[in-house]
Amino acid sequence: MELSQWMGLIVPLVLLQLLLMIIALVLCVKAEETRGPKWMWALIIILGQLLGPIAFFLFGRRNQ
């Protein structure tokens, strides 16, 4: 594969990761309660790459 083909695969994944990270962080900050400390979820979201925000959406939010 050439570099342009790799970039066509990588750029959408990076943009998806950034979008999910931003949305998850905003929701984490705005949430009154989460399952666990907010600082822990912020670290998971930031350091967890693509899986961190998904984990927050699935397990971190508390339904009110």
Secondary structure in CASP SS format (residue, H / E / C, confidence):
PFRMAT SS
TARGET T0000
AUTHOR 0000-0000-0000
METHOD secondary structure of the structure
MODEL  1
M C 1.00
E C 1.00
L H 1.00
S H 1.00
Q H 1.00
W H 1.00
M H 1.00
G H 1.00
L H 1.00
I H 1.00
V H 1.00
P H 1.00
L H 1.00
V H 1.00
L H 1.00
L H 1.00
Q H 1.00
L H 1.00
L H 1.00
L H 1.00
M H 1.00
I H 1.00
I H 1.00
A H 1.00
L H 1.00
V H 1.00
L H 1.00
C H 1.00
V H 1.00
K H 1.00
A C 1.00
E C 1.00
E C 1.00
T E 1.00
R C 1.00
G C 1.00
P C 1.00
K H 1.00
W H 1.00
M H 1.00
W H 1.00
A H 1.00
L H 1.00
I H 1.00
I H 1.00
I H 1.00
L H 1.00
G C 1.00
Q C 1.00
L C 1.00
L H 1.00
G H 1.00
P H 1.00
I H 1.00
A H 1.00
F H 1.00
F H 1.00
L H 1.00
F H 1.00
G H 1.00
R E 1.00
R C 1.00
N C 1.00
Q C 1.00
END
